[in-house]
Amino acid sequence: MTGSAFEQALAAIATAVNEELAKLMPMVEGPEGRVVEAMRYAALDGGKRFRAFLVCGGADVLAMPRTQSLRVAAAVEMVHAYSLVHDDLPAMDNDDLRRGRPTVHRKFDEATAILAGDALLTRAFEVVADPATHPHADIRCSLVSEMARAAGAAGMVGGQMIDLRAAALGLDAQGLERLQALKTGCLIAFSAAAGAILAGNPTAQAKLAAFGADLGLAFQVGDDILDVEGSAADVGKATHKDEAAGKATFVSRLGLEGARNLANQLVSRAKNHLDGLGTGAELLKAAAEFAVNRRS
């Protein structure tokens, strides 16, 4: 699998997911239209759509219809967008820039940003629970349950809580791994496994979830490296913020070389989980390489 082939596949899924998101969040008339405008601003602002790619890539391995996987991918991107909107708020990370544009609370206002995040999260579950996503209620219930676990206090929200207290907790490398496994890894693991949930294939689900868990951690290590080595123009947000804030990162705990070594180990382990899933998994293996070699 060449890098260009992966990038083309990533771009194609990003385009398809953007179209799906636009359909699922049409503009509305009336004063409530402002929150929908903010939702669309947050969710349709581009980005790599890496999580969406994992949903569709995992589903493709198991020959599931794109009509189904694109809806789940769009829902995952709504959850991801909600988390970014709230993370950027002054009470959290207090960021002014996201993907090269003003953050939602800067473009609109804090109250609208909070409501837009809330609405994105609830719309995501509405989409997954709709029979258009899958005809069988038990499959839809599994998707709702697993996505809720990934997004809630046992996943992304719990990780953010630890992150807010990280300086006081004095996290070591093991504590930092747990933080990021929750904050970043859980939603990426769900994304990777979602196609197998759609297929009702628990064996593939276990393999893809394990792949996603290691991949999610590798992705975060790559983020920490980018915060040190990347430029704001490439990354689309302020860099060197973690260092300035004294936040625990894989680079601060392990050094640049140590962080790179950990990322490479995680990528190798992630790809091993895909053994037995056939040649269709080659794109997912390329995604693992992308997670640590990207420049934005």
C-alpha positions in Angstrom: 0.0 0.0 0.0 1.6 3.3 -1.1 1.2 6.5 0.8 -0.5 8.1 -2.1 -3.1 5.3 -2.4 -3.9 5.8 1.3 -4.2 9.5 1.0 -6.5 9.2 -2.0 -8.7 6.8 0.0 -8.7 9.1 3.0 -9.7 12.1 0.9 -12.5 10.2 -0.8 -14.0 9.1 2.5 -13.6 12.6 3.8 -15.6 14.0 0.9 -18.3 11.4 1.3 -18.6 12.0 5.0 -18.7 15.8 4.6 -21.6 15.3 2.2 -23.3 13.0 4.7 -22.8 15.5 7.5 -24.3 18.3 5.4 -27.4 16.1 4.7 -27.8 15.2 8.3 -27.5 18.7 9.6 -29.4 21.0 7.2 -29.8 24.6 7.9 -33.1 25.6 9.6 -35.1 28.8 9.7 -35.9 30.7 12.9 -33.8 31.8 15.9 -32.7 28.3 16.6 -30.9 28.3 13.3 -28.0 30.0 15.0 -27.1 26.8 16.9 -27.4 24.7 13.7 -25.1 27.2 11.9 -22.6 26.7 14.8 -22.9 22.9 14.6 -22.2 23.0 10.9 -19.3 25.4 11.4 -17.8 22.9 13.9 -18.5 19.7 12.0 -18.1 20.8 8.4 -14.7 22.6 8.8 -12.7 19.9 7.1 -10.1 18.0 9.0 -8.6 14.7 8.0 -11.7 12.6 8.9 -9.4 10.0 10.3 -12.0 8.5 12.6 -14.5 8.4 9.8 -12.0 6.6 7.6 -11.5 4.0 10.3 -15.3 3.4 10.4 -15.6 3.0 6.7 -12.3 1.1 6.3 -13.3 -1.5 9.0 -16.7 -1.9 7.4 -15.2 -2.3 3.9 -13.0 -5.2 5.2 -16.3 -6.9 6.2 -18.1 -5.9 3.0 -20.7 -3.8 4.8 -22.7 -1.2 2.7 -21.2 2.3 2.6 -24.7 3.6 3.1 -24.6 2.2 6.6 -20.9 2.9 7.5 -21.1 6.5 6.3 -23.9 7.2 8.7 -21.9 5.8 11.6 -18.8 7.7 10.4 -20.8 10.9 10.3 -22.0 10.3 13.9 -18.5 9.7 15.1 -17.4 12.9 13.5 -20.2 14.7 15.3 -19.0 13.3 18.6 -15.4 14.3 17.7 -16.5 17.8 16.7 -18.5 18.2 20.0 -15.4 17.2 22.0 -13.3 19.8 20.2 -15.8 22.6 20.6 -16.0 22.0 24.3 -12.2 21.4 24.7 -11.5 24.7 23.1 -13.7 26.7 25.6 -12.0 29.1 28.1 -12.9 26.7 30.9 -11.0 23.9 29.2 -8.0 24.5 26.9 -8.9 28.1 26.1 -7.9 27.9 22.4 -8.7 30.6 19.8 -7.7 28.6 16.7 -8.8 25.2 15.4 -7.8 23.9 11.9 -6.7 27.3 10.9 -10.0 29.1 11.8 -11.4 30.8 14.9 -12.8 28.3 17.4 -16.6 28.1 17.7 -16.8 30.2 20.9 -14.7 32.9 19.1 -16.7 32.7 15.9 -20.0 32.8 17.8 -20.0 33.1 21.6 -19.4 30.7 24.5 -23.1 30.0 25.2 -23.7 29.1 21.5 -20.5 26.9 21.5 -21.8 24.9 24.5 -25.2 24.4 23.0 -23.7 23.5 19.6 -21.5 20.8 21.3 -24.5 19.5 23.2 -26.5 19.3 20.0 -23.8 17.6 18.0 -23.5 14.9 20.7 -27.2 14.2 20.8 -27.6 14.3 17.1 -24.9 11.7 16.8 -26.9 9.2 18.9 -30.1 10.1 17.0 -28.3 9.2 13.7 -27.0 5.9 15.0 -30.3 4.9 16.5 -32.2 5.5 13.3 -33.3 2.4 11.3 -31.6 3.9 8.3 -28.2 3.1 9.9 -29.1 -0.6 10.3 -32.4 -2.5 9.9 -31.8 -4.6 13.1 -32.5 -2.9 16.5 -30.0 -5.1 18.3 -27.2 -3.9 16.0 -28.2 -0.3 16.5 -28.4 -0.8 20.3 -24.8 -2.2 20.3 -23.6 0.8 18.3 -25.3 3.2 20.7 -24.0 1.4 23.8 -20.4 1.2 22.5 -20.3 4.8 21.3 -21.7 6.0 24.6 -19.0 4.1 26.5 -16.3 5.6 24.3 -17.6 9.1 24.7 -18.5 9.2 28.4 -16.9 9.1 31.8 -15.3 5.7 31.1 -13.8 7.1 27.9 -13.3 10.5 26.3 -14.9 12.6 29.1 -13.0 10.7 31.8 -9.8 11.3 29.9 -10.5 15.0 29.7 -11.1 15.1 33.5 -7.8 13.5 34.1 -6.1 15.9 31.7 -7.5 18.9 33.5 -6.0 17.6 36.8 -2.8 16.2 35.2 -0.5 18.9 36.6 -1.7 18.3 40.2 -1.7 14.5 39.7 1.9 14.4 38.5 1.3 11.7 36.0 4.1 9.3 35.2 4.3 7.6 31.7 1.8 4.9 32.7 -0.7 7.5 34.0 -0.2 9.5 30.8 -1.0 6.4 28.7 -4.2 5.8 30.7 -5.2 9.4 30.2 -4.8 9.3 26.5 -6.2 5.8 26.1 -9.4 7.3 27.5 -9.4 10.8 26.0 -8.3 9.9 22.5 -8.0 6.1 22.2 -11.6 5.1 23.2 -13.3 6.9 20.3 -10.7 5.8 17.8 -11.1 2.2 19.1 -14.9 2.5 18.6 -14.4 3.9 15.1 -12.2 1.0 14.1 -14.6 -1.6 15.5 -17.9 0.0 14.3 -17.8 -1.8 11.0 -17.6 -5.2 12.7 -20.5 -4.1 15.0 -22.5 -3.3 11.9 -21.6 -6.8 10.5 -22.5 -8.5 13.8 -19.0 -10.1 13.8 -17.7 -10.3 17.4 -14.4 -11.9 16.4 -13.6 -9.1 13.9 -14.9 -6.6 16.5 -12.3 -7.7 19.1 -9.5 -7.5 16.5 -10.5 -4.1 15.2 -11.0 -2.7 18.7 -7.6 -3.8 19.8 -6.1 -2.3 16.6 -7.9 0.9 17.3 -6.8 1.1 20.9 -3.1 0.9 20.0 -3.7 3.2 17.0 -5.4 5.8 19.2 -2.5 5.9 21.6 0.0 6.1 18.7 -2.1 9.0 17.2 -1.8 10.9 20.5 2.0 10.3 20.7 2.1 11.7 17.1 0.1 14.8 18.3 2.6 15.4 21.1 5.5 15.2 18.7 3.7 17.6 16.4 3.2 20.1 19.2 7.0 20.2 19.5 8.1 19.9 15.9 5.1 21.2 13.9 4.3 24.8 12.9 1.0 26.5 13.6 0.5 26.9 9.8 0.8 23.2 9.2 -1.0 22.0 12.3 -3.8 24.6 12.1 -3.6 25.6 15.8 -1.1 27.0 18.2 1.9 24.8 18.9 4.2 24.5 21.9 1.2 25.1 24.1 1.7 21.9 26.1 5.3 22.8 27.0 4.3 26.4 27.9 1.5 25.1 30.1 3.8 22.5 31.8 1.4 19.7 30.7 2.6 16.1 30.8 3.1 14.7 27.3 4.8 11.7 25.9 7.6 14.0 24.7 8.1 15.6 28.2 8.1 12.2 29.8 10.1 10.2 27.3 11.9 12.8 25.1 11.5 13.1 21.4 13.4 9.8 20.6 11.6 7.9 23.3 8.2 9.2 22.0 9.0 8.2 18.4 10.1 4.7 19.6 6.9 4.3 21.5 4.8 5.4 18.5 6.6 2.9 16.3 6.0 0.1 18.7 2.3 0.9 19.0 2.0 1.0 15.2 3.6 -2.4 14.9 1.4 -3.8 17.6 -1.7 -2.3 16.0 -1.0 -3.8 12.6 -0.5 -7.2 14.2 -4.1 -7.2 15.4 -5.3 -7.1 11.8 -3.8 -10.5 11.0 -6.4 -12.8 9.7 -8.7 -10.1 8.3 -7.4 -10.5 4.7 -5.9 -8.1 2.2 -8.7 -5.6 2.7 -7.0 -4.6 5.9 -4.0 -3.1 4.1 -5.7 0.4 4.1 -6.1 0.1 7.8 -2.4 -0.7 8.2 -1.6 2.3 6.1 -3.7 4.4 8.5 -1.6 3.2 11.4 1.5 4.5 9.6 -0.2 7.8 8.8 -1.1 8.3 12.5 2.5 8.8 13.4 4.0 10.2 10.2 1.4 13.0 9.5 2.4 16.7 9.6 -0.9 18.1 10.6 
